[in-house]
Amino acid sequence: MVKVLLVWLCCMLGFAGCSSSKKAEPSSASNIEGNGSLSKIQNKAVVHAAATYFFDGTIQVRLLKVEQDSRCPKTAQCKWAGNAEVHFDLVFADNKKYMIQLNTNKRFDRVKNIKGYQVRLSSLYPAKEISSTIQLEAYIAQIEISTSTYQE
């Protein structure tokens, strides 16, 4: 639990250092609000498992699960970086629900285009360790949401 809090604190402090004391009015594509811990940095959000976040008043984002977390543990030397499949639930203003899967490894889909928006997985925390299993509640995903020219 202490590790989760430390990772979360580091993320929050890192993000806080990027903002100025003067608040600029965000564009519609960069307004992310949440009901839990959240960083407002342009179009980036830190999404905790089981918390729902709102983007631009039109999209609800929720981290559902992380599967097949085969990422290389931070103290190991691996032949490949591994991958974690991160599943999100997106609900739009018209109540249409989409379940998407994004991956941590660049060999697989890290970006999805849905209803005029692009959703990108930037990173997943905490890093894996050799002798421990990460519980769902401990996962924190950093995502980016922006408007997209791609339409379904």
C-alpha positions as CSV (number, residue, x, y, z in Angstrom):
1,M,0.0,0.0,0.0
2,V,2.9,2.3,0.8
3,K,4.4,1.7,-2.6
4,V,1.1,2.6,-4.3
5,L,0.9,5.8,-2.4
6,L,4.5,6.7,-3.2
7,V,3.9,6.0,-6.9
8,W,0.8,8.1,-6.8
9,L,2.5,10.9,-5.0
10,C,5.4,10.9,-7.4
11,C,3.0,11.1,-10.3
12,M,1.1,14.0,-8.8
13,L,4.3,15.9,-7.8
14,G,5.7,15.4,-11.3
15,F,2.5,16.7,-12.9
16,A,2.3,19.6,-10.5
17,G,5.8,20.8,-11.6
18,C,4.5,21.1,-15.1
19,S,1.8,23.6,-14.4
20,S,2.0,27.3,-13.7
21,S,0.3,29.2,-10.9
22,K,-1.7,31.0,-13.5
23,K,-4.6,28.8,-14.8
24,A,-5.2,29.0,-18.5
25,E,-8.6,28.2,-19.9
26,P,-8.3,24.7,-21.4
27,S,-9.6,24.0,-24.9
28,S,-12.5,21.6,-25.2
29,A,-10.2,18.8,-26.1
30,S,-8.2,19.2,-23.0
31,N,-10.8,19.5,-20.2
32,I,-10.6,16.4,-18.1
33,E,-12.4,16.2,-14.8
34,G,-12.7,13.2,-12.4
35,N,-14.4,12.0,-9.3
36,G,-11.1,10.7,-7.8
37,S,-7.5,11.7,-7.9
38,L,-6.8,13.4,-11.2
39,S,-4.2,15.5,-12.9
40,K,-5.2,18.3,-15.3
41,I,-2.4,18.6,-17.7
42,Q,-3.7,19.5,-21.1
43,N,-5.4,16.3,-22.4
44,K,-3.8,13.8,-19.9
45,A,-5.5,12.0,-17.1
46,V,-4.3,9.7,-14.4
47,V,-7.0,7.0,-14.1
48,H,-7.2,4.8,-11.0
49,A,-8.9,1.4,-11.2
50,A,-12.6,1.6,-10.4
51,A,-12.8,5.4,-10.5
52,T,-14.8,7.2,-13.2
53,Y,-13.4,10.3,-14.9
54,F,-15.2,12.7,-17.2
55,F,-13.6,14.2,-20.3
56,D,-15.1,17.3,-21.9
57,G,-18.5,16.6,-20.3
58,T,-19.1,14.0,-23.1
59,I,-17.0,10.9,-22.2
60,Q,-16.9,8.9,-19.0
61,V,-13.6,6.9,-18.7
62,R,-13.1,4.0,-16.3
63,L,-10.2,1.6,-16.0
64,L,-11.8,-1.9,-15.8
65,K,-9.0,-4.4,-15.6
66,V,-5.4,-5.1,-16.5
67,E,-4.7,-8.5,-18.0
68,Q,-1.7,-10.5,-19.0
69,D,0.8,-8.1,-17.3
70,S,4.0,-9.6,-18.7
71,R,6.0,-6.4,-18.4
72,C,9.6,-6.9,-17.6
73,P,10.2,-6.4,-13.8
74,K,12.1,-3.3,-13.1
75,T,15.1,-5.2,-11.6
76,A,15.3,-7.9,-14.2
77,Q,17.0,-8.0,-17.6
78,C,14.6,-9.3,-20.2
79,K,14.8,-10.0,-23.9
80,W,11.7,-8.0,-24.6
81,A,9.7,-5.4,-22.6
82,G,6.6,-7.5,-22.3
83,N,3.1,-6.1,-22.4
84,A,0.1,-5.4,-20.2
85,E,-3.4,-5.2,-21.7
86,V,-5.3,-2.4,-20.1
87,H,-9.1,-2.4,-20.5
88,F,-11.2,0.8,-20.4
89,D,-14.9,1.4,-20.4
90,L,-15.9,4.6,-22.3
91,V,-19.5,6.0,-22.1
92,F,-20.4,8.9,-24.4
93,A,-23.1,11.6,-23.9
94,D,-25.5,9.5,-26.1
95,N,-25.0,6.6,-23.6
96,K,-23.2,4.5,-26.1
97,K,-20.7,2.3,-24.3
98,Y,-17.4,1.1,-25.7
99,M,-14.9,-1.2,-24.1
100,I,-11.4,-0.7,-25.5
101,Q,-8.1,-2.5,-24.9
102,L,-4.9,-0.6,-25.0
103,N,-1.4,-2.0,-24.6
104,T,1.8,-0.9,-22.9
105,N,4.0,-2.4,-25.6
106,K,4.4,-0.4,-28.9
107,R,4.1,-3.6,-30.9
108,F,0.4,-3.6,-30.0
109,D,-2.5,-1.1,-30.1
110,R,-1.7,1.8,-27.8
111,V,-4.3,4.1,-29.5
112,K,-8.0,3.8,-30.3
113,N,-10.1,6.2,-32.3
114,I,-13.7,6.4,-31.2
115,K,-16.5,8.8,-32.2
116,G,-14.1,11.6,-33.1
117,Y,-11.7,11.2,-30.2
118,Q,-8.3,9.5,-29.9
119,V,-7.5,7.6,-26.7
120,R,-3.9,6.8,-26.1
121,L,-2.3,4.8,-23.2
122,S,0.8,6.7,-22.2
123,S,2.0,4.6,-19.3
124,L,0.9,2.1,-16.6
125,Y,2.0,2.1,-13.0
126,P,3.3,0.6,-10.8
127,A,6.2,-1.1,-12.5
128,K,6.3,-4.8,-12.1
129,E,8.5,-6.4,-9.5
130,I,9.9,-9.9,-9.7
131,S,8.3,-11.4,-6.6
132,S,5.0,-9.6,-6.4
133,T,1.6,-9.5,-8.0
134,I,-0.1,-6.2,-8.6
135,Q,-3.7,-6.0,-7.5
136,L,-6.2,-4.2,-9.7
137,E,-6.7,-1.4,-7.1
138,A,-3.0,-0.6,-7.3
139,Y,-2.9,0.1,-11.1
140,I,-2.8,3.7,-12.3
141,A,-3.0,4.3,-16.1
142,Q,-2.0,7.6,-17.7
143,I,-4.1,8.2,-20.8
144,E,-4.3,11.1,-23.3
145,I,-7.6,12.0,-25.0
146,S,-7.8,14.4,-27.9
147,T,-10.1,15.1,-30.8
148,S,-9.4,13.1,-33.8
149,T,-10.0,13.6,-37.5
150,Y,-10.8,9.8,-37.8
151,Q,-14.5,9.0,-37.8
152,E,-16.1,5.6,-37.5
